[in-house]
Structures are given as structure tokens and as C-alpha cells.
């Protein structure tokens, strides 16, 4: 793999775009687009539709179905989602790339963390600057620059920007799967790990809710007639927590228990909410079996429980196809003077979804930063151009065939057939 004059022209162009890439991301971060803030998400979606209209094909909306959501009262309602954004360019080209990102953040409408500032050390500090409005700006810059390359016609791409990644991609998962089936290589713009590394292997994840129903009663006059749902929820939570350490790499986090009533009333409803992380499909099956057993154990007079939720993302092992792709990215980075390293992560993202549909992918091509999902979230300004150049070079080398996208996809298929 080497740089030619056409490659250098694209990279040199990107070197002049740093302020634009950063300023665009900073402006986007001023829009609160928490996963459940529909008005803010709609505003962000419209701005992204305008921004991505500079590409050779117009962006379009993909409506998403509402997803089920268990309320604190144990009743199942619906969470609405705005549309995802899709851009499909040259679907007939011999090499097809899928690029994904999300425009929702973890910060609710009521958060006090709403704008970007510059820290004394030079880092940009703001909501979504790393995860992942900075990453979307990098993606767009790389695509715009790539279109200047004489071999751009050899690569087609599908961009998907979703509004629900931070809550598990529950609505956009079918679209991610559909796009993945049509691609050779996937590029996703989650931020790099805190030390700048890429994420290699990823665990899988699932979100669950157990609704416990008991029997209400007066705490003084008729205490014995009550069946305390909060106490049963606490027992269930203890049983779930006890699964930790029973199987290597499997963790169960009890995140929240909803429930309660006036102090003079035995509570009749409670909800246990928990997340699982696991390294392999067989571990997920084991965990689901354990949970089913715990739910089935709620058989006391007047008490019953119901399980909601599911595994939302499968595990993403660092298989041979992934290793080949990461090796190619490392070689591209070397041409730019960037040292590309990687290590496993317990986190999950859209890269898990793409992998589950057979698409080899690198899912941490966004900016360098850290402290995501907290009010200390930050990104390093130098990384915006660095990462845009890396993505543009990956696309150029896919176009030239120096990175063989179809062969990488075929390697994933061969591995699946041998399992």
C-alpha cells in the first residue's frame, strides 16, 4: 500500500478543513438530542439532512416504528422515534461500504450539560462532541473529500444515521441489518477508546425488565393479606446479581428498581431493570436460561412476574476477517504517520449489529476523546482532521483495490459456514 498524487491531493484538502469540521460538530452539540427528546432529535435530523445534501445523492428519511417501553407502573407503552437518515450513493459500484452513526446522545432535555467549551488543556468539552456528533462530522468530511478522488466511482456507499443507538438501536436494528447485508466493509464513527485505540472484540448486550405484581393491602389493618412486590423485586435482584462470577466474562448489572407506595400500604407493583454483557452467543443463551428460571421461581400466593426485553446486540469477536480488516487500517494509518492500535471493549455499538449480519467493520473511527456518557465528555481538536484523513484513505484504498473489500466480506462468509 502506498500514497499516490491523487491520494495526497485529497489528504491535503482535508488538512485545510479542520476548523470547518470542528465548528460544525460544535454547532450540532448545541442541539439537545437526547434519545427521548423528540423535538430536539427532529431539529438535529433536519440539520443533518441539510449537511449531507452535499453528497452525490440526496439524503432520505427512513421512518422507524415505535418500540415497547415498560413504565414505572409495570405497564407496557410505546416509545416513538424520529426517522433515521439514509444516503445511498452508487449502489451499482463494485465495492460497497456501509457507514453508520447516531445522532442521539445520552443527555436528556433537562440536562445542564448543553454547550461546548474549551478546557485549559485544549480539549473540547461538551455533550456529544465525542459520542458522536464529532464522529458524524468526521464521516461527512471524509466522504466529501473522497468524492474528489478519480477512483471514487469504484466505491458505492450507504450512510445510516440513527436516532436510537444510545437506547440499544431497538428501532433501527432492522435497517442496520438490511444495510449490512448489502455491503463489503462497514465503518462506524464511535469515538476511539480513551487512549486512541480502536475497539477490536466487543461483548454483546441485552436490556431486560422484570415486572413483579403483588397484592396491595393496608400496612396496619391488613398487613398479612398483602404481597409485597418491592420485597420480591429485591429478591429477584439479588438472584440476578448472584449470576456474576458464574460464567467467565458474563456480567449482570442491576440498574434500577421502580416501585413503592405510601408508607401505610403494601406495594403491589415493582420493576427490576438490568443489563447483561457477554462474550459469546452461548453465554447469552446461558444467561437467558438463568433469567427464565428466576422469573419462574416467583410462584408465591398472590405474586407473579413477567419478563420483558431481550438481547439487543450480539457479541462481536475479533475473528480472522476482522483481523485482516484491522491490519489494512493499520497499514493505511502508517501512511499517514498514525500509529493504529486496538484492544477489546466491553462496550457495544452499531458495529455489533453490522457484524451480526456478516459485515466486517471498524466501529471506532470517530474522534479521539474520553469520558463519554458523562458531563466530562471531551474530544481532542487535532483528531478531527486525523480521523477524517484516515477514513478518506481507507475509502481510497478500497477504490484502488489495495484494500480488497469483497475478499474481506467473503472471509466473513467463509468463517460463518465453518461454524
N, C-alpha and C positions, 0 to 999 in steps of 0.2 A: 504494500500500500504506500502511495506517495502523493504529494501535493503537486498539482499542475497549475498553470497560469490561470485557468478558468476557476479552479477551486480558490486560489488566492484572491481573485477579484471579489468573490462572494464573501470570503472571510474579512477582507479589508473593508468592504462595505459595512459589514456588521460592526466592525471596530469603531465606526463613526456613529453608531446608533444607540450607544449606551444611555444617554440622557433620555431619549425617547422611550426606550424600553422600560426604564425605571419610572419615569414620570407617569407613564400610562398605568403601571401597576399601582403606584401610589394613589392616583385618582380613583382607581377601582376599589381600593381598600377603604375609601371614604364612604362607600355604599355598604350599609349593613346588609349582608345576605346570609344571615343565619339560616340553617336548613328549614326552619319552620316559619320564617318571616317572609310570607308570600309576597308582600308588597315590595320589600327590598330585593327579593330574588327576581321579581318581574322587572324591576328597574335595571338590575345588573344584566339580566338576559338581553334587554333591548340594547344596552351599550355594547355588549359583546357581538350582537348581530351586526351592528354598525361597524365595529372594529374589524370583523372577519370578512366584511363585504369587499375588502381589497384583494382577496384571493380570486383565482380564475373562475370559481363557481360560487354562486350566491349561497349564503347560509340559509338553512331552513329550520323550522321548528318540528320537533317530534313530540307530540303530546304523550304524557305519561299518565297511567292510571293511578288513582288514589291507592294508598297502601293501608292495611289494617293497623290500628294502634289501640293498645289496651290502656284505658284510663285508670286513674287512681281509684275509681269506684268499682273496678273489675269489668266494666262494660267495654265491649269492642266497638270502636268507632273507626273513622277514616281520616287519614292524613292526606290532604291534597298536595300536589306537586306541580310547579310550573313545567313548561316544556323543556326538554333537552334541545340543544343546538347541534345540528349536523352540517358539515361541509363535505361534499363529495367531489373530488377533483380527479379527472382522468381515470374512471373506473375500468377502462379498457387497457390501461398500460400494463406491461409485462411484470412489473414489480408493484405490489400493493402494500401500503403502510397504514396502520391504524394508530392515530394519535388521540389520546384521551386526557381529559382534565375535568375538574369540577369547579363550579362557581359558587357553591355554598361554603360557608365557614361554620365553625363551632360556636361562634359568638352570637347570643340571642339579641333581639332588638333592644332589650333593656340593658345590655352590657355597657359599662362605662368606657370600654376599650373600643374607640371608634375611628381614630385617625392615626396617621403615620408621622413619626418624628425621627430625628437622627440622634443617636446616642453619642456621648463623648468619644467613644472608640470608633465612631464612623458607621456603625451598623444601623440599618433602617429598622425601626421598631414600630410594628403596627399589626392590626388584625388582618390576617390572610396574606401578608407580604411574602411569606414563605409558602404557606399552605392555603391556597395555591394560586393566588392572583398573580404573584410574581412568576410562577411557573407558566401560567397561561400566556403572559406577556412574552416570555422567552419562546414558547412554542410558536406564537404568531410571528415573532421576529425571524425565527429560523425558516418558517415556511415562506414568508415574503422574500427573504434573501435567496432561498433555494430556487425560487421561480426565475431568478436572473441567470441561472446556470444553463449552458447549452444542452445539457443532457436531462433537463427537468422533465421533458416529455416521456422519459422512460419510467418514471415513477408516478403512480397514482396514489391518492391518499384519501382516507376518511377521517375526519375530525369529529369527535363527540365530546361535547361539554355538558355535564350533567349537574342537576341541582340537588342531588341527594346522596352524594358519596359519604358525607360525614355521618349519615344515619344508616349506612350499610348498603347503599345503592339498591334499595329494595324495589324501587320502581324502574330504575334504568338498567337493571341487570339483564333483561331480555334483549335490550338494544346492544349492550356491550357484547353479549354472546353472538348476536347476529353479525355485528361488525367484525368480531374476531374471526368468525368463520370465513370471511372474505379477504383476509389479509395474509401476508407473509411474515411481517415483523410488526411488533407493537412498541410504541414509545409513549410513556406516560410521565406526567410532569409534577409528581410529588417532589417535595424538596429532598435534596441529598440528606444522608444521615448527618448527625451533628459534626462529625469530623470530615465531612466532604465525601465520604464513601457512598457507593451505590448499595442498595439492598439486593442481596442475592436470593437466598432462600427466605421464604416468608411462611409463617404459620397461617392456618386457616382460622376462621372466626365464626361464631354464631351468637345471636342475641335471643334470649328467652324470657318469658314471663309466666309465672305460675299464679293463677288466681285461686285463692282459698276462700271458700264460703263456710261460714259457721251459722250460729243461731244467736240473734240478739236477745238480750234479757236485761232486766233491771239489776244493777250490781248489788243492791241491798236487799230488795224484796224477793228476788227470784234468781239469785246468782247461779244456783246449781242447774237451772234449766238452760243456761247459756252455753254456747260452744264458741270458745274464743279463737277467732280466725287469726289474730295477731300472734298469739302463742303458737299456733300450728305453723304459721309462716316462719316464725323464729326457728322452730324445729326443722322445717324444710331447709332453711338457710344453713343451719349447722350441718345437716346431712350433705348438702351440696358442697360446702366448704371442705368437708372431710374427704372429698374426692381428690383434692390437691395432694400431690405426692404419691398417688396410687399408680400413676402411669407416666412414664418419662415424657416431659415436655408438655403435658396437658395441665392447663391452669383454669380454674373457675373463679371468677371474680363476682362476689355478691355486691351489686352496685347500689341497690336501693330496695327498701321495703315500704310500700304505701299501705296505710291502714290506720285504724284508730277511730275513736268515738268520744263522746263526753265521758268524763271520769266516772259517772254513775251508770254507765251502760257497757255491757259486754259487746265487743266489736264483732260484727258478723261478716266483714269482708277485709281481705288483705291481699296485696300483690307483691310477690318476690320477683325482682328483676336481676338477671345475671348474664354474664358474658363468658364464653369459653374460647380458649385458644388451643390449637392442637397442631402437631407437625405432620400428620398424615391422615389419609381417609379412614384407615382402620381405627385410629384414635377417636375420630369423630363418631364413628359407629358405636364404639365402646361407651363414650360419654352419653350419647343419646339413649343407649340402653339403661345406663345407670339412672338417668333422669326419669325415664319412664317408670322404673322401679320405685323411685322416691315418690312420684306422683301417685302411683298405685297403692302406696302404703297408707295413704290418707283414707282410712276406712272407718274412723270412729263415728259413733252415733251423732248425726247432725253435722258432720264435717265432710266436705268433699272438695276436690281440687281439679283444675283444668290447666293444661299446658298450652301455651301459645308461643309463637316464634319458631325459629329454625336456624340451621346453618346458612349463613348468608354468603360466605366466601370459602371456597376450598383452599387447602394448603397449596403452596407454590414451591416445590422442591427445586433445588439447583441441579437440574439434570444435565445430560450431555449436550442437548440442544441449547439450553440456557448458557452453559459454559462456553460454547462456540460463539454465541452472540456477544457475551460479555468480553471475550477475547478480542473480537472485532472492534468493540467500542474502546477497549483499552488501546488498541493499535491506532485508532483514529485520534484518541486523546494524546498519544505520544507525538503525533504530527503537529499538534498544537502546543506542545510543551506542557500538557496537563497530565499529571500522574493519576491514573484511574485505578482505584482500589474498590473492593467490595467486601461485605460481610453480611451474615444473616440478620434478620429482623423479626421481632415478634409482632410487628405491626402489619396491618392488612390494607389493601387499596384496590383500585380497579385492575391493577396488574394481576391480582389473584383471579379475577373474573376472566380476563383475557387468556390466561394460562389454562383455565379450566376448559376453554373451548379450543385448545390446541395451538394457541398463538404464542410463539416465543416473544418475550418482551423485556424491556428495561423500563422500570417504573419509577425511577428516582432521577429523572433528567432535569428537574427543576433547579431552583437556585440553592446555593449553599446558605444555611442558616441554622436555626435551632429554636428550642423551647416552644415548639408548635403546640397548639391546644392549650395555651396559657397566655396570660397577659404580658409575658416576657418574650413573646414570639418576635423573631428578628431575622433579617437576611443581610448578606454582605453585598454591597453595591457592585464590587468587581465581578461577582459571579454571574450577573445578568448577561453581560456580553460573552463571558467564558462559556456559559451553558448554551447560549444561542449559537455560538460558533460550533460547539460540539455537535449539537443536533443537526445543524446545516451540513456539517461534514459527513455525518452518518448518512444523511439523505443523498448527498453527492456520491458517496461510495456505494450506496445501494444502486444508484443510477448507473454507475460505471461498471457494476458487477464485481468490484473488489470486495464488497460485502455481498454475498450471494443469498438474497432474501428467500427465493424459492427453495434453496437447499436447506436453509435453516428451518423452514416450515416442514419440509419433508422429513427432517431429522426428528421433529416432534411427533409426526405421524408414525414413523418407524418405531419410536420408543413406545407409543401408545399400543401399537399392535403386538409388541412383545410382552406387554404386562399381562 
